[in-house]
Amino acid sequence: MSGKRIEIGILYYPGMTQLDVTGPFEVFARLPNVRMHLLWKRIEPVVSDVGLPLLPTTTFADCPDLDVFCIGGGPGQVATMDDDEVIAFVRDKGGSARYITSVCAGCLILGAAGLIDGYRSACHWLMSDQLAAFGAIAVDERVVVDRNRISGGGVTAGIDFGFQVAAELCGEDVAKNLQLMLEYQPQPPFDITVQNAPRELISRMRREAEPWLQKRAAAVQKAVSKLKARATAA
């Protein structure tokens, strides 16, 4: 895409997990000839799930055609999936982007807009089973590329995702240079993953998250019902 301005839009909604998008933003904003758009309905502070306010740069009404549309997850996903204005915007501007992308449970919002049916997708491990409701195929990988859909797993996977998208846009050499410059060399202090964690720990985390997971599952089912109603009306 050399010679052409690259338009990248990231949806930032109330209650989102900010690292889902600030990780990729750090990578995307350093690409050559890129213009970044932090998207929301209005230009007013939007507060993350842990209280970090960010100021959008572009309203839905002023959003240009996008090369990349990205959306993250977070507790605010539940209300966002039920917001008809947001879902219409995701379906319109997101659906027409060259690359339609997500991090963490942002894939479920893409699902609510009807954009992941038949696609493979990564997701946070606690919610990956909800992808099937939207006709998507859950894949237990850090980053998944399926045609023009690119998805990252939970939260920190957004950084890996950012470099993958960078490679798709500008080539591996550019992405490698960025990875070196940003000194991305993860060395977590503890060797614990979904794959190697004690089963009792996984079970306990699922039990503790169950009330919230039920809310998300209900939001998914409501979104599926809206999709079916829209398809019938069409």
Phi and psi in degrees as a GROMACS rama.xvg file:
@    title "Ramachandran Plot"
@    xaxis  label "Phi"
@    yaxis  label "Psi"
@TYPE xy
-63.2635  143.244  SER-2
88.8703  -16.2567  GLY-3
-111.51  135.389  LYS-4
-62.3052  134.711  ARG-5
-98.652  118.796  ILE-6
-98.545  117.75  GLU-7
-118.947  124.519  ILE-8
-115.288  130.697  GLY-9
-119.895  123.058  ILE-10
-78.1505  127.649  LEU-11
-122.032  108.811  TYR-12
-116.757  158.649  TYR-13
-58.602  135.383  PRO-14
81.9533  12.4832  GLY-15
-82.3603  154.004  MET-16
-79.0469  110.797  THR-17
-63.662  -32.1078  GLN-18
-65.3442  -24.4177  LEU-19
-55.5195  -32.8786  ASP-20
-113.551  -28.4035  VAL-21
-72.7098  -27.8583  THR-22
-62.9233  -57.0852  GLY-23
-59.9399  -37.7975  PRO-24
-56.6269  -42.4515  PHE-25
-58.815  -36.6391  GLU-26
-77.3038  -51.5068  VAL-27
-58.7589  -42.5558  PHE-28
-65.7883  -16.8567  ALA-29
-94.6144  -0.765152  ARG-30
-74.4985  151.54  LEU-31
-69.263  140.476  PRO-32
60.0656  37.5623  ASN-33
-105.778  142.503  VAL-34
-121.139  122.387  ARG-35
-93.7214  144.089  MET-36
-130.844  118.508  HIS-37
-94.8512  112.426  LEU-38
-101.741  134.743  LEU-39
-158.786  174.339  TRP-40
-60.985  -40.2502  LYS-41
-135.156  160.794  ARG-42
-87.3607  88.2692  ILE-43
-153.971  153.035  GLU-44
-56.4435  135.691  PRO-45
-116.525  127.707  VAL-46
-101.64  131.886  VAL-47
-74.6213  178.285  SER-48
-64.8759  -23.2915  ASP-49
-110.277  15.0385  VAL-50
94.4316  11.0941  GLY-51
-86.2757  115.589  LEU-52
-85.4586  136.915  PRO-53
-128.067  148.557  LEU-54
-101.459  117.278  LEU-55
-58.7266  154.627  PRO-56
-108.215  -19.5493  THR-57
-141.989  129.937  THR-58
-81.0762  164.498  THR-59
-55.9511  -42.298  PHE-60
-64.6617  -29.5788  ALA-61
-99.6608  4.36827  ASP-62
-69.4114  127.626  CYS-63
-78.6789  175.827  PRO-64
-62.5314  138.92  ASP-65
-111.484  144.585  LEU-66
-83.45  -37.6786  ASP-67
-131.913  129.828  VAL-68
-115.974  130.384  PHE-69
-131.172  140.906  CYS-70
-141.709  135.946  ILE-71
-101.045  -176.073  GLY-72
-109.875  -164.504  GLY-73
134.727  167.732  GLY-74
-55.8442  -30.2755  PRO-75
-67.0776  -7.71519  GLY-76
-56.5687  -37.0358  GLN-77
-60.623  -52.0853  VAL-78
-66.8337  -36.3181  ALA-79
-65.2791  -38.9797  THR-80
-64.9776  -21.3045  MET-81
-101.193  6.47157  ASP-82
-95.1872  104.341  ASP-83
-61.1784  -33.7623  ASP-84
-65.5372  -43.6239  GLU-85
-66.0955  -46.7045  VAL-86
-63.0658  -37.6157  ILE-87
-63.9018  -39.3682  ALA-88
-66.0066  -44.6009  PHE-89
-60.3111  -43.1683  VAL-90
-64.937  -37.999  ARG-91
-78.7209  -71.2275  ASP-92
-72.3697  -39.7784  LYS-93
-66.5364  -46.0793  GLY-94
-66.2386  -21.8901  GLY-95
-95.3426  -0.482843  SER-96
-70.0348  154.97  ALA-97
-65.0925  -40.0844  ARG-98
-123.282  127.371  TYR-99
-108.052  115.602  ILE-100
-134.492  162.025  THR-101
-154.302  160.412  SER-102
-130.634  142.232  VAL-103
57.9384  -133.806  CYS-104
-82.9329  7.94633  ALA-105
-59.208  -25.1398  GLY-106
-60.9106  -29.0476  CYS-107
-71.3492  -30.4143  LEU-108
-70.7804  -39.0444  ILE-109
-58.8676  -39.2575  LEU-110
-61.4719  -41.3348  GLY-111
-62.9998  -24.5541  ALA-112
-91.2581  2.39041  ALA-113
76.7236  29.4297  GLY-114
-108.153  2.90091  LEU-115
-125.787  8.48679  ILE-116
-60.677  121.637  ASP-117
85.7064  4.291  GLY-118
-106.884  149.822  TYR-119
-79.9482  144.879  ARG-120
-151.717  143.747  SER-121
-86.4301  162.104  ALA-122
-165.319  164.035  CYS-123
-58.8999  138.816  HIS-124
-60.7068  -27.445  TRP-125
-72.6369  -18.0912  LEU-126
-123.124  3.70859  MET-127
-63.2999  -26.3216  SER-128
-69.5686  -13.6654  ASP-129
-81.9273  -11.2857  GLN-130
-63.1744  -34.1521  LEU-131
-59.9339  -29.5694  ALA-132
-60.4834  -26.5478  ALA-133
-99.5818  11.1702  PHE-134
78.9541  12.227  GLY-135
-94.3684  161.1  ALA-136
-109.811  114.512  ILE-137
-71.8525  133.239  ALA-138
-126.295  127.905  VAL-139
-85.3312  71.6634  ASP-140
-137.536  158.77  GLU-141
-65.9477  -43.6828  ARG-142
-138.072  137.501  VAL-143
-125.092  129.819  VAL-144
-114.635  120.041  VAL-145
-133.596  100.008  ASP-146
56.5441  -120.967  ARG-147
-99.0492  15.6531  ASN-148
-101.835  126.778  ARG-149
-127.355  127.614  ILE-150
-133.407  145.23  SER-151
-111.608  153.759  GLY-152
-73.0607  -150.765  GLY-153
-70.3841  129.89  GLY-154
46.4716  -87.2224  VAL-155
-66.1284  -20.3386  THR-156
-61.9042  -16.2973  ALA-157
-60.2168  -27.3714  GLY-158
-71.7215  -46.9142  ILE-159
-57.6283  -45.1026  ASP-160
-55.9819  -43.2706  PHE-161
-58.4433  -42.8296  GLY-162
-68.6125  -35.6231  PHE-163
-64.6283  -44.2124  GLN-164
-63.8648  -40.2558  VAL-165
-58.1981  -41.5414  ALA-166
-65.6212  -38.6739  ALA-167
-63.9845  -38.299  GLU-168
-79.4041  -43.651  LEU-169
-124.744  0.248057  CYS-170
97.8228  157.317  GLY-171
-62.9967  -37.6154  GLU-172
-60.4206  -43.8288  ASP-173
-63.7099  -44.1524  VAL-174
-64.1402  -40.1319  ALA-175
-65.4207  -41.3558  LYS-176
-60.8409  -42.2623  ASN-177
-64.3481  -42.4525  LEU-178
-61.1816  -38.7243  GLN-179
-69.6613  -44.2684  LEU-180
-63.1717  -39.3604  MET-181
-83.1065  0.573038  LEU-182
51.5444  49.762  GLU-183
-82.8796  98.4125  TYR-184
-144.002  71.41  GLN-185
-58.6888  130.343  PRO-186
-136.673  76.6149  GLN-187
-60.0906  144.49  PRO-188
-67.3029  -20.1671  PRO-189
-129.614  137.734  PHE-190
-89.595  80.7744  ASP-191
-139.869  124.698  ILE-192
-136.835  171.975  THR-193
-60.0001  -31.7944  VAL-194
-74.7422  -34.5357  GLN-195
-112.599  -0.921808  ASN-196
-68.2878  147.484  ALA-197
-56.3952  138.253  PRO-198
-59.1071  -34.121  ARG-199
-66.0618  -32.2145  GLU-200
-68.9279  -44.5373  LEU-201
-59.4538  -44.4047  ILE-202
-63.3084  -40.9987  SER-203
-65.1022  -42.3509  ARG-204
-63.3698  -39.0755  MET-205
-64.5227  -41.4043  ARG-206
-63.4098  -43.6627  ARG-207
-65.506  -33.1051  GLU-208
-86.9649  -6.84126  ALA-209
-55.4149  -46.2048  GLU-210
-58.1785  -41.4813  PRO-211
-72.3247  -37.2825  TRP-212
-63.3123  -35.269  LEU-213
-65.2605  -38.4783  GLN-214
-62.9286  -42.6798  LYS-215
-66.3366  -41.253  ARG-216
-62.5221  -39.3244  ALA-217
-64.672  -38.8902  ALA-218
-64.4929  -38.2667  ALA-219
-63.5441  -46.2288  VAL-220
-63.864  -37.5365  GLN-221
-64.8112  -40.6804  LYS-222
-64.7834  -39.0092  ALA-223
-62.499  -41.9248  VAL-224
-61.4745  -40.232  SER-225
-65.2197  -39.6709  LYS-226
-61.4199  -43.7991  LEU-227
-65.0273  -40.7696  LYS-228
-64.1488  -39.4396  ALA-229
-65.6306  -41.0555  ARG-230
-65.5403  -38.1137  ALA-231
-66.5904  -41.3852  THR-232
-65.6189  -32.9357  ALA-233
